Amino acid sequence: MTSHPAPHGLTPAPRRGRFAVYLDLIRWNRPAGWLLLLWPSLGALWFAADGWPGWHLIAVFVLGTILMRSAGCCVNDVADRDFDRHVKRTAQRPVTSGEISVREALLFGAVLALVAFGLVLTTNRVTVYWSFAALAVTLVYPYAKRFVSIPQAVLGIAFSFGIPMAFAAVQATVPAFAWWLLAGNLFWVLAYDTEYAMVDRDDDLKIGMKTSAITFGRYDVAAVMASYAVFLAVWTWAGASRGLGAVFYLAIAIAAGQAAWHWRLIRDRTREGCFQAFRLNHWLGFAVFAGVVAGYGLR
């Protein structure tokens, strides 16, 4: 196994069992990451099916989301290993610290992606085709941070690709409505990943990493709040166009209240506040998803 010296000024992490290392590699103890992908994908399933989509598709998208997010972590950590050693929050990730080799991480990620592809094969041909596009975006994102001023926009596409795949799985086509949902969800990703980038801004400036927090500069908080507003506006329009009722609008109001609370957390730009806002974003997404489900259930 390839080993690397500990990042300057940091004590090497204690050696762990292989199983624990692999769990850390895929962020198993931080489920917020895959929940951020899951809620819009499931919401899209309900929209595509005009209600209950069935247990088969729910199982495919829940398990597929967990597997692909885990595979994405493997690719991301390999791509960022030389940057991560200079960032306080990421310096002890398994690939960066040398607990797991680049080859091992990539092989593990490939196995996870293949299992996810096996799930896609239980749907239909159109969904299979779209899964290749989803994989391509997943592989491109880690390198976008080197060249794109707002790489969070690329992440927004990657984290929203479950939406067109949900429509493909249900309808064997991807209508314009699905792309509107994706566009709206992209702004939610931009909001929460900018909060995430605000945590590491000082370190990213030192190593030359491009992030939305750096690009937006002093307008970072305003950009986050505007992105929340666009996301909620698009998904509110989507629910209204499908005749979802008062309970859906109540859920949107709850999500908007959470966004307002996030403003209080990030307005002073502290690491702790920005990270807390990012970490709790899955509850905002859950509120919107729950509103869609309840809206169809009571329609």
C-alpha positions as CSV (number, residue, x, y, z in Angstrom):
1,M,0.0,0.0,0.0
2,T,1.3,3.4,-0.9
3,S,2.0,5.6,2.1
4,H,2.4,9.3,2.4
5,P,3.9,11.5,5.1
6,A,1.5,13.2,7.4
7,P,0.5,16.8,6.3
8,H,2.8,19.4,7.8
9,G,2.0,20.1,11.5
10,L,-0.5,17.3,11.9
11,T,-0.1,14.1,13.9
12,P,-0.6,11.0,11.9
13,A,-3.9,9.3,12.4
14,P,-3.8,6.0,14.4
15,R,-3.9,2.9,12.3
16,R,-7.3,1.3,11.9
17,G,-8.8,-1.9,10.6
18,R,-9.4,-2.1,6.8
19,F,-13.2,-2.2,7.2
20,A,-13.1,1.1,9.2
21,V,-10.9,2.7,6.6
22,Y,-13.3,1.9,3.8
23,L,-16.3,3.1,5.7
24,D,-14.4,6.4,6.3
25,L,-13.5,6.6,2.6
26,I,-17.2,6.6,1.7
27,R,-18.2,8.9,4.6
28,W,-20.5,6.2,6.0
29,N,-20.8,8.1,9.3
30,R,-21.9,11.2,7.5
31,P,-25.2,10.3,5.8
32,A,-26.1,13.9,5.1
33,G,-24.2,13.7,1.8
34,W,-26.3,11.0,0.3
35,L,-29.5,12.4,1.7
36,L,-28.8,15.6,-0.2
37,L,-28.9,13.5,-3.4
38,L,-31.8,11.3,-2.3
39,W,-34.6,13.8,-1.6
40,P,-34.7,15.5,-5.0
41,S,-34.4,12.1,-6.7
42,L,-37.4,10.7,-4.8
43,G,-39.3,13.9,-5.3
44,A,-38.8,13.6,-9.0
45,L,-40.0,9.9,-8.8
46,W,-43.3,11.1,-7.3
47,F,-43.7,13.9,-10.0
48,A,-42.9,11.4,-12.8
49,A,-45.3,8.8,-11.5
50,D,-47.9,11.4,-10.6
51,G,-48.0,9.8,-7.2
52,W,-46.7,6.6,-5.7
53,P,-43.9,5.2,-7.9
54,G,-43.8,1.7,-6.4
55,W,-41.4,-0.1,-4.1
56,H,-39.1,-1.3,-6.9
57,L,-38.1,2.1,-8.1
58,I,-37.9,3.5,-4.6
59,A,-35.4,0.7,-3.7
60,V,-33.4,1.2,-6.9
61,F,-33.0,5.0,-6.3
62,V,-32.3,4.8,-2.6
63,L,-29.7,2.1,-2.9
64,G,-28.3,3.6,-6.2
65,T,-28.0,7.0,-4.5
66,I,-26.0,5.6,-1.6
67,L,-23.7,3.5,-3.9
68,M,-23.0,6.3,-6.4
69,R,-22.4,8.9,-3.7
70,S,-19.9,6.5,-2.1
71,A,-18.2,5.9,-5.5
72,G,-18.0,9.6,-6.0
73,C,-16.3,10.0,-2.6
74,C,-13.6,7.5,-3.8
75,V,-13.0,9.4,-7.0
76,N,-13.1,12.8,-5.3
77,D,-10.6,11.8,-2.6
78,V,-8.1,10.5,-5.2
79,A,-8.4,13.6,-7.4
80,D,-8.0,15.9,-4.4
81,R,-5.4,14.0,-2.4
82,D,-2.6,16.6,-3.0
83,F,-4.9,19.5,-2.1
84,D,-6.6,17.8,0.9
85,R,-3.3,17.5,2.8
86,H,-3.2,21.3,3.1
87,V,-6.8,21.7,4.3
88,K,-7.4,21.2,8.1
89,R,-10.8,19.6,7.6
90,T,-9.6,17.0,5.0
91,A,-6.0,16.3,5.9
92,Q,-6.8,12.9,7.5
93,R,-8.9,11.5,4.8
94,P,-7.8,7.9,4.1
95,V,-6.3,8.4,0.7
96,T,-4.5,11.6,1.7
97,S,-3.2,10.2,4.9
98,G,-1.9,7.0,3.2
99,E,-4.2,4.6,5.0
100,I,-5.5,3.4,1.6
101,S,-3.8,3.6,-1.8
102,V,-5.0,5.3,-4.9
103,R,-5.4,2.0,-6.6
104,E,-7.5,0.5,-3.8
105,A,-9.7,3.6,-3.6
106,L,-10.4,3.6,-7.4
107,L,-11.1,-0.2,-7.4
108,F,-13.5,0.1,-4.6
109,G,-15.2,3.0,-6.3
110,A,-15.5,1.0,-9.5
111,V,-17.1,-1.9,-7.7
112,L,-19.6,0.4,-6.0
113,A,-20.5,2.0,-9.4
114,L,-20.9,-1.5,-11.0
115,V,-23.3,-2.6,-8.3
116,A,-25.3,0.6,-8.9
117,F,-25.3,-0.1,-12.6
118,G,-26.7,-3.5,-11.8
119,L,-29.6,-1.8,-10.1
120,V,-30.2,0.5,-13.2
121,L,-30.3,-2.6,-15.4
122,T,-33.6,-3.6,-13.6
123,T,-35.3,-0.5,-15.0
124,N,-35.4,0.2,-18.7
125,R,-33.1,1.0,-21.7
126,V,-33.6,4.8,-21.5
127,T,-32.5,4.9,-17.8
128,V,-29.5,2.8,-18.7
129,Y,-28.4,5.3,-21.3
130,W,-28.8,8.2,-19.0
131,S,-26.8,6.4,-16.3
132,F,-23.7,6.8,-18.5
133,A,-24.2,10.6,-18.6
134,A,-24.6,10.6,-14.8
135,L,-21.3,8.7,-14.4
136,A,-19.5,11.0,-16.7
137,V,-20.5,14.1,-14.7
138,T,-19.6,12.3,-11.5
139,L,-16.1,11.7,-12.9
140,V,-15.7,15.2,-14.2
141,Y,-16.7,17.2,-11.1
142,P,-13.5,16.6,-9.0
143,Y,-11.4,18.1,-11.7
144,A,-13.7,21.1,-12.3
145,K,-12.4,22.7,-9.1
146,R,-9.1,23.3,-10.9
147,F,-10.6,25.1,-13.9
148,V,-14.1,26.4,-13.2
149,S,-14.7,29.5,-11.1
150,I,-17.9,28.1,-9.7
151,P,-17.4,24.3,-9.7
152,Q,-20.4,24.0,-7.5
153,A,-22.5,24.5,-10.7
154,V,-20.9,21.3,-12.0
155,L,-21.6,19.6,-8.7
156,G,-25.2,20.8,-9.0
157,I,-25.6,18.9,-12.3
158,A,-24.0,15.8,-10.8
159,F,-26.1,15.9,-7.6
160,S,-29.3,16.6,-9.6
161,F,-28.9,13.8,-12.2
162,G,-31.2,11.5,-10.3
163,I,-34.1,13.8,-11.5
164,P,-34.0,13.0,-15.2
165,M,-33.1,9.4,-14.4
166,A,-36.3,9.2,-12.3
167,F,-38.4,10.4,-15.2
168,A,-36.6,8.0,-17.5
169,A,-37.3,5.1,-15.1
170,V,-41.0,5.9,-14.9
171,Q,-41.9,7.3,-18.3
172,A,-39.0,6.1,-20.5
173,T,-38.5,9.7,-21.5
174,V,-37.2,12.9,-20.0
175,P,-39.7,15.8,-20.5
176,A,-38.9,19.5,-20.2
177,F,-40.5,19.5,-16.7
178,A,-37.7,17.2,-15.5
179,W,-35.1,19.7,-16.7
180,W,-36.9,22.5,-14.9
181,L,-36.7,20.5,-11.7
182,L,-33.0,19.9,-12.3
183,A,-32.3,23.5,-12.9
184,G,-34.1,24.5,-9.7
185,N,-32.3,21.8,-7.7
186,L,-28.9,23.0,-9.1
187,F,-29.4,26.2,-7.2
188,W,-30.1,24.3,-4.0
189,V,-26.7,22.5,-4.5
190,L,-25.1,25.9,-5.2
191,A,-26.5,27.2,-2.0
192,Y,-25.4,24.4,0.3
193,D,-22.1,23.7,-1.3
194,T,-21.2,27.4,-1.2
195,E,-21.8,27.2,2.6
196,Y,-19.5,24.2,2.6
197,A,-16.8,26.1,0.6
198,M,-17.1,29.0,3.0
199,V,-15.7,26.7,5.7
200,D,-12.5,26.1,3.8
201,R,-12.1,29.5,2.1
202,D,-8.9,30.4,3.8
203,D,-7.2,27.1,3.0
204,D,-8.5,27.1,-0.6
205,L,-7.1,30.5,-1.2
206,K,-3.6,29.4,-0.1
207,I,-3.6,26.3,-2.4
208,G,-5.3,27.9,-5.4
209,M,-8.5,25.9,-5.4
210,K,-11.4,27.5,-7.2
211,T,-14.7,27.7,-5.3
212,S,-18.0,29.6,-5.4
213,A,-17.2,31.1,-2.0
214,I,-14.0,32.7,-3.4
215,T,-15.7,33.8,-6.6
216,F,-18.6,35.4,-4.9
217,G,-16.4,37.1,-2.4
218,R,-18.2,39.5,-0.2
219,Y,-21.5,38.6,-1.9
220,D,-21.3,35.0,-0.8
221,V,-24.1,35.2,1.7
222,A,-26.3,37.0,-0.7
223,A,-25.6,34.4,-3.4
224,V,-26.5,31.6,-1.0
225,M,-29.8,33.2,-0.1
226,A,-30.6,34.0,-3.7
227,S,-29.9,30.4,-4.7
228,Y,-32.2,29.1,-2.0
229,A,-34.9,31.4,-3.3
230,V,-34.6,30.2,-6.9
231,F,-34.7,26.6,-5.8
232,L,-37.8,27.0,-3.7
233,A,-39.5,29.1,-6.4
234,V,-38.9,26.5,-9.1
235,W,-40.1,23.6,-7.0
236,T,-43.1,25.6,-5.8
237,W,-44.1,26.2,-9.4
238,A,-43.6,22.5,-10.1
239,G,-46.0,21.5,-7.3
240,A,-48.5,24.2,-8.2
241,S,-48.5,23.0,-11.8
242,R,-49.4,19.5,-10.6
243,G,-52.3,20.7,-8.4
244,L,-50.6,19.9,-5.1
245,G,-52.5,21.6,-2.3
246,A,-52.1,23.5,0.9
247,V,-49.9,20.9,2.7
248,F,-47.4,21.2,-0.1
249,Y,-47.2,25.0,0.3
250,L,-46.9,24.5,4.1
251,A,-43.9,22.3,3.5
252,I,-42.3,24.9,1.2
253,A,-42.9,27.5,3.9
254,I,-41.1,25.2,6.4
255,A,-38.2,24.9,4.0
256,A,-38.1,28.7,3.5
257,G,-37.9,29.1,7.2
258,Q,-35.0,26.8,7.4
259,A,-33.2,28.8,4.7
260,A,-33.8,31.9,6.7
261,W,-32.3,30.2,9.7
262,H,-29.3,29.3,7.6
263,W,-28.8,33.0,6.9
264,R,-28.4,33.5,10.6
265,L,-25.8,30.8,10.7
266,I,-23.7,32.0,7.8
267,R,-24.0,35.8,8.0
268,D,-20.9,36.1,10.2
269,R,-19.0,33.6,8.0
270,T,-17.7,31.5,10.9
271,R,-16.4,28.1,10.1
272,E,-18.7,26.5,12.7
273,G,-21.8,28.3,11.5
274,C,-21.2,27.7,7.8
275,F,-20.5,24.0,8.4
276,Q,-23.6,23.6,10.6
277,A,-25.8,25.2,7.9
278,F,-24.3,22.8,5.3
279,R,-24.7,19.7,7.5
280,L,-28.3,20.4,8.2
281,N,-29.4,21.1,4.6
282,H,-30.8,17.6,4.2
283,W,-33.7,18.6,6.4
284,L,-34.6,21.5,4.1
285,G,-34.6,19.0,1.2
286,F,-36.6,16.5,3.2
287,A,-39.3,19.2,3.9
288,V,-39.7,19.8,0.1
289,F,-39.9,16.1,-0.6
290,A,-42.3,15.5,2.2
291,G,-44.5,18.3,0.8
292,V,-44.5,16.6,-2.6
293,V,-45.5,13.2,-1.1
294,A,-48.2,14.7,1.1
295,G,-49.5,16.9,-1.7
296,Y,-50.0,13.9,-3.9
297,G,-51.4,11.8,-1.0
298,L,-54.1,14.5,-0.3
299,R,-54.8,15.6,-3.8
